[in-house]
Amino acid sequence: MLSAAADRILHGAIIVSDPTSTHKVAAVTGGMGGIGQGTVIALTQRDFDVVVCDRTIEPAIAKNMTTTAAPGARLSFISNDLADSADLPRFVDKMFAAFGHLDCLVNNAGVSAKSRGDLLDVSAESYDLNFAVNTRGAFFLTQAVCKKMLAAEGDFPESARSVIFISSSNAVIAARSAGSMRCLKQLSP
């Protein structure tokens, strides 16, 4: 059974049920809600330990996730901001340190335009944030994780490591109110 020390979750506490686990390890960005949270739970049901990454780690949500995760699964919670490229080395080191290695990166984090509307009305601030997280952040996180995966010692078959990108229907649906999202989703890796 998983247990959580609510006063430590904000500091990236590892929630441990079995310290000798031989599960594969995945990291999920944007893992505290929606599709990301569903992905975390689904991975635990497929024998993965999961590093849950998000801008804010909410203790109540983290506690709920630990009780919803598959028995025997371990979760670690790390706060990060993909728009902050200076924080990338710390973030990647913490992802790998959580369980000693990383087999899978799920790039799920993303932000919407600050306000939806006509493409002609998108502000530079909204565009910059959207690009910094959805495109630049995902790209350089993937680059750093892949470098570390390839440098890891061990006998890994090629299929043992993977990178997954979760996108949005805004990348392919023409909508007057989603113009900036469409442009950025098509630029994303």
C-alpha positions in Angstrom: 0.0 0.0 0.0 1.3 3.4 -0.9 1.5 6.1 1.8 2.3 9.8 1.6 3.7 12.2 4.1 1.7 15.3 3.0 4.1 17.7 4.6 7.0 16.4 2.4 5.2 16.0 -1.0 5.9 19.7 -1.9 9.6 18.9 -1.5 9.6 16.1 -4.1 9.2 13.3 -1.5 9.3 9.8 -3.0 6.3 7.7 -2.1 7.7 4.2 -1.6 5.9 0.9 -1.2 8.7 -1.5 -2.2 12.3 -0.3 -2.2 13.4 -3.4 -4.1 11.0 -2.8 -7.1 12.2 -3.8 -10.5 9.6 -1.8 -12.3 10.4 0.3 -15.3 10.4 4.0 -14.6 8.5 6.7 -16.5 8.4 10.4 -16.0 5.1 12.3 -16.9 5.2 16.0 -17.3 1.9 17.7 -16.5 1.1 14.7 -14.4 -1.0 16.2 -11.7 -4.2 16.5 -13.7 -6.3 15.4 -16.7 -4.6 13.3 -19.3 -1.3 13.4 -17.4 -2.8 12.0 -14.2 -4.6 9.3 -16.2 -1.4 8.4 -17.8 0.4 8.1 -14.5 -2.2 5.8 -13.1 -2.3 3.7 -16.3 1.5 3.3 -16.2 1.4 2.1 -12.6 -1.1 -0.6 -13.7 1.5 -1.7 -16.3 4.3 -2.2 -13.8 5.9 1.3 -14.0 7.1 3.4 -11.1 6.4 7.0 -12.1 8.0 10.4 -11.6 5.0 12.9 -11.6 6.1 16.3 -12.8 4.1 19.5 -12.8 4.4 23.2 -12.0 2.7 22.8 -8.7 2.4 19.6 -6.6 -0.9 19.7 -4.8 -0.7 17.5 -1.6 -4.4 16.4 -1.8 -4.1 15.4 -5.5 -0.8 13.6 -4.8 -2.3 11.7 -1.9 -5.3 10.7 -4.1 -2.9 9.5 -6.8 -1.0 7.3 -4.4 -4.2 5.6 -3.3 -5.3 5.2 -7.0 -2.0 3.9 -8.2 -1.6 0.1 -8.7 -0.4 -1.8 -5.6 3.4 -2.0 -5.4 3.9 1.1 -7.6 6.1 3.9 -6.5 5.4 7.6 -7.2 7.8 10.5 -6.9 6.6 14.1 -7.2 8.8 16.9 -8.7 7.8 20.5 -9.3 9.2 22.2 -12.4 8.4 24.9 -14.9 9.2 23.9 -18.5 9.4 27.6 -19.4 12.4 28.0 -17.1 15.3 26.6 -19.1 17.8 27.5 -16.4 16.1 24.9 -14.1 16.4 22.1 -16.7 19.6 20.5 -15.3 18.2 20.3 -11.8 14.9 19.0 -13.1 16.4 16.2 -15.2 18.8 15.2 -12.4 15.9 14.8 -10.0 13.9 12.8 -12.5 16.7 10.3 -12.8 17.6 10.3 -9.1 14.0 9.5 -8.1 14.3 5.8 -8.8 17.9 5.6 -10.2 17.1 5.5 -13.9 14.5 6.5 -16.4 13.0 4.2 -19.2 10.2 6.5 -20.6 9.5 10.2 -20.8 5.9 11.2 -21.5 5.8 14.9 -22.6 2.2 15.8 -21.6 2.6 19.3 -20.1 1.2 22.1 -22.1 -0.4 25.5 -21.6 -3.2 27.2 -23.6 -3.3 30.7 -24.9 -3.9 33.2 -22.1 -7.1 34.1 -23.9 -8.7 32.4 -26.8 -9.8 34.6 -29.7 -8.9 35.8 -33.1 -5.4 35.0 -34.3 -5.0 38.8 -34.9 -5.5 39.5 -31.2 -2.9 37.1 -29.7 -0.6 38.9 -27.4 3.2 38.5 -27.4 3.1 37.4 -23.8 0.6 34.7 -24.5 2.5 33.4 -27.5 5.8 33.5 -25.7 4.5 31.4 -22.7 2.8 28.9 -25.1 6.0 28.5 -27.1 8.2 28.3 -24.1 6.3 25.4 -22.5 4.7 23.6 -25.4 7.6 23.7 -27.9 10.9 24.9 -26.5 10.4 23.3 -23.1 9.4 19.9 -24.4 12.2 19.9 -27.0 15.0 20.7 -24.7 13.7 18.5 -21.9 13.6 15.6 -24.4 17.1 16.4 -25.6 18.5 16.4 -22.0 16.6 13.2 -21.0 17.7 11.3 -24.1 21.3 12.3 -23.6 21.2 11.0 -20.1 19.3 7.8 -21.2 22.0 7.1 -23.8 24.8 7.8 -21.3 23.3 5.4 -18.7 25.2 2.3 -18.0 23.4 -1.0 -18.4 22.3 -3.4 -21.0 19.1 -1.9 -22.5 17.5 -3.2 -25.6 16.5 -0.3 -27.9 12.8 -1.0 -27.1 13.4 -0.5 -23.4 13.5 3.3 -23.6 10.9 5.6 -25.1 9.8 9.2 -25.5 6.1 10.0 -26.0 4.5 13.3 -26.9 0.9 14.0 -26.0 -0.5 16.7 -28.3 -3.8 18.5 -28.7 -6.6 18.3 -31.2 -5.9 22.1 -31.7 -2.9 21.0 -33.9 -5.2 19.7 -36.6 -8.6 21.4 -36.1 -9.1 24.7 -37.8 -10.8 27.1 -35.4 -10.7 30.8 -35.5 -10.3 31.0 -31.7 -7.4 28.5 -31.6 -5.0 30.0 -34.2 -2.0 30.5 -31.9 -2.4 27.0 -30.5 -2.6 25.5 -34.0 0.6 27.3 -35.1 2.5 26.2 -32.0 1.2 22.6 -31.9 2.4 22.2 -35.5 5.9 23.5 -34.5 6.1 21.1 -31.5 8.4 18.1 -31.8 
